[in-house]
C-alpha cells in the first residue's frame, strides 16, 4: 500500500513543521522505495507532453491533505508537463459516485470552486456524500444549477470517464491512493519521504528522468 495511515500522518505533521523549508532533491532515487516501474509503460493521452496522473478519491482523507500542495505545484510545472487527476473507485459504489461527482463538476466548470470544499465536507464535517441524493442535498447550498448537475451526473459521458479512470487504475497497477504516476513509466513511492513535499520532489526527479529517456536518441 502506498501510504499507510501512520506513515501518512507522519508526513503530514512533518509537512506542517517544515512547510517553509525548500525541497531537497535526493542524490539518487531508489527503486522500490522512491519509485516503482509501471510495466508495461502506458501511453500518454496528451501527445508531446510528460503526463503526470494523480490517482485519488474524495473518499481518501490523505488525498485531501495532498491536494493543496498539488495545486500549488501545478502552477510551477514546465510547459512540457501536464497534471491530470484520475478519480478511481476500487470497485466501491460510494467511490464510484464520488468519481461521477468529480467529472460532473468538471463538465459544469464548477470543479475548481468546489474541489477542496468537498474534501472538507467529507473529512472534517463528516458529510456522507456517497449517494446521488446526499450529493444533491449538499450541492443545494453551493449555488449550483441542480438540474444541470443531475443531467451531467447521470450522463453517458460521465459514466464513460469513470470507466476510463478504472481502466487506467488497472493498467497502472494502482492499489492505493493518492498515487502519482509519471510519464506512464514510474509511480512515486514514499518509503523514504519525510514530508508531503518530498513526494512532489520525487515526482520532479522522475519527470527529469522521463524527459531524459524520451529525448535520448535510440540505441544503435
N, C-alpha and C positions, 0 to 999 in steps of 0.2 A: 504494500500500500504506500502511495507516495507520501502522504502526510498523516501520521497518526496524531491523535488529539494532543498527547503530551508534547510531542516534538513541535507541533504547530503552535501550541500555546507558548512554548519557549521562544520560538521565532517571533511571535507577536510581541511578547514582553521585551525581548531584546530590540525589536524594531522601535518600540516606543522610546527606549532608553537611548538608542543610537541614531535616531532619525536625522539628526543634524550632521552626522558624520558622512564624508564622501564614501562611495562604494569602492571597495578594494578588489581588484581583479585577482584571481588565483593565478599563480605562476603556471600551473598545469592542471587542467581538469582531469578527473579520474573517472574512468568508465565504471559504471556500477555504483558510483557514489554521487557524482555530479551529473551524470547523464547516462542514458542507455540508447542504443541504436534502435531505430524503427525499421523493422525488417518484414517485407521489402520496403525500400523507400517509397513514399507516396507522392503523387504528382500534385502540383500547386493548382488551385483554382484561379490564381492571379498570375498569368504568364509574365515572365520578366521580373518578378518580384520574389524576394525571400519572404515566404508566408509564415507568420507565427500564429499558431492556433492556441487559444486558451479554452480548454475543455473545462466546463464549470456547470453548476446548477445554482439557482436561487435557493434551493433547499440545503445548500452547503454553507455553514457559517464561515468556514475558512476562506471560501471564495469571496464572501463579503468583506473580509479583512484585507484580502489582497487587492480587491477591485480598485480602491482609490490610488494605490501605487501604480497599477497597470494603466489607469487613465493618465496619470502624470507622465509615465514612461512613454506612452503612445505619442505624446506631443514632441518627444525628443528623437523619435526614430528617423533614420535617414530615408531618403526618397526611395531606395530600392527595397525597403522593408515595409510590410503591411501586417497589422494585427487584426485577426478576426476571432470573434468569440463563438464558441460552439456549445450551446446548452444541450446536455445529454440526459438520458432518462435511466440508464441501467435497468431498463425493464419495469420501472416503477410507474404506476399510473399517476401518482401525485407529481412526480418529477416530469412526466410527460406533459401534464397540464402547465407546469411552470415553463417548460420549453416552448409550448404553444403561446404562452403569455409573452415570452421574450420576442418571438417572431411577429406576433400580432402588434405589439407596441412598436416594433421596428417598422412595420409596414405603415403605421399611422404617424410616423415621425415623433413618437412620444417616448422613445426609449431613453434618450439622454436625460430627459426630465425625471423619469420615474425609476430609473435603473437602481441607483443606490437606495432610494426610499423603499424599494421592495425588499432589499436585504434587511433594512432596519425594521420594517414591518414584521418580517418573518422571525428574525432572531433577537430583536430587542423588545418589540411589542407583542411577540408570541402570536401573531395573527396566523391562522391556519388557512393559508391561501392555496389549497390543494384541489379545489373543485371549481368548476366554472362559476357556480353561484356565489361562492365565497370571494372569488376574484372580482366578480362584477360588483358585489357589495362594497368591496374596498375601493374600487375604481370610482364608485359613485361619489366619493368625497374628493376625487382628484381632478375635477374639471375636465373630463374626457367624454366624448360622444359615445355613450354606451352601446347604441345600436351599431355604429361603425365598428366598435371593438368586437362585439359578438359576431358580426359578419366575418371579420378578419380571423378571429379565434377559431372559428369553425370552417374556415375556407380550405379548399384543396391545396392551395399554395402553401399555407402554414403547415398542414399535415405533411406535405412533401418535404418541406425543410426539416421538420422534426425527424422524419425517416432518414434524410441525408445526414443529419447530425449523428444519429445512432450508427449509421454505416461508417462514418469517419471514426467514431469511437472504437468500433470493432477493428478496423484496419490499422489504426494507430496503437492498438492493444492498450487502451485506456482502462485502468481498473480502479482509479481513484481520482478525485478532483480536489483542488484545482491542479491541472497539469498543463504545462506549456510545451508545445511541440514546435520545433524549429526547422523550417525548410523541408518538411516531410522526411527528415533524416534522423533527428535527435529529439528525445524527450528529456526535460530537466528533472533531475532527482535532487533530493535535499539532505542526503546523509551528512554532508559537510557544511551545510548552510547554518549560519548563526543568527541571521535576521531575515525578515521577508525581503528586503532589498538585495540580499545575497542571491536569492532565486533569480532576480532580474539580472544581476551581474553575471550569473552563469549563462542566462539566456543571451546576453550581449556577446559573450565569448563564443557561444555556439553559432550565433549569427555570423561572426567573423570567420569561423571555421567553414560554414556553408558557403560564404562568399568566396573564400579561397578555393574551395573544392570545385565550385561551379564555374569559376573563371579560369581555372588551370587548363592548359592545353592537354588534349588527350595523350595518353602514353603511347610511345612508338611501338 
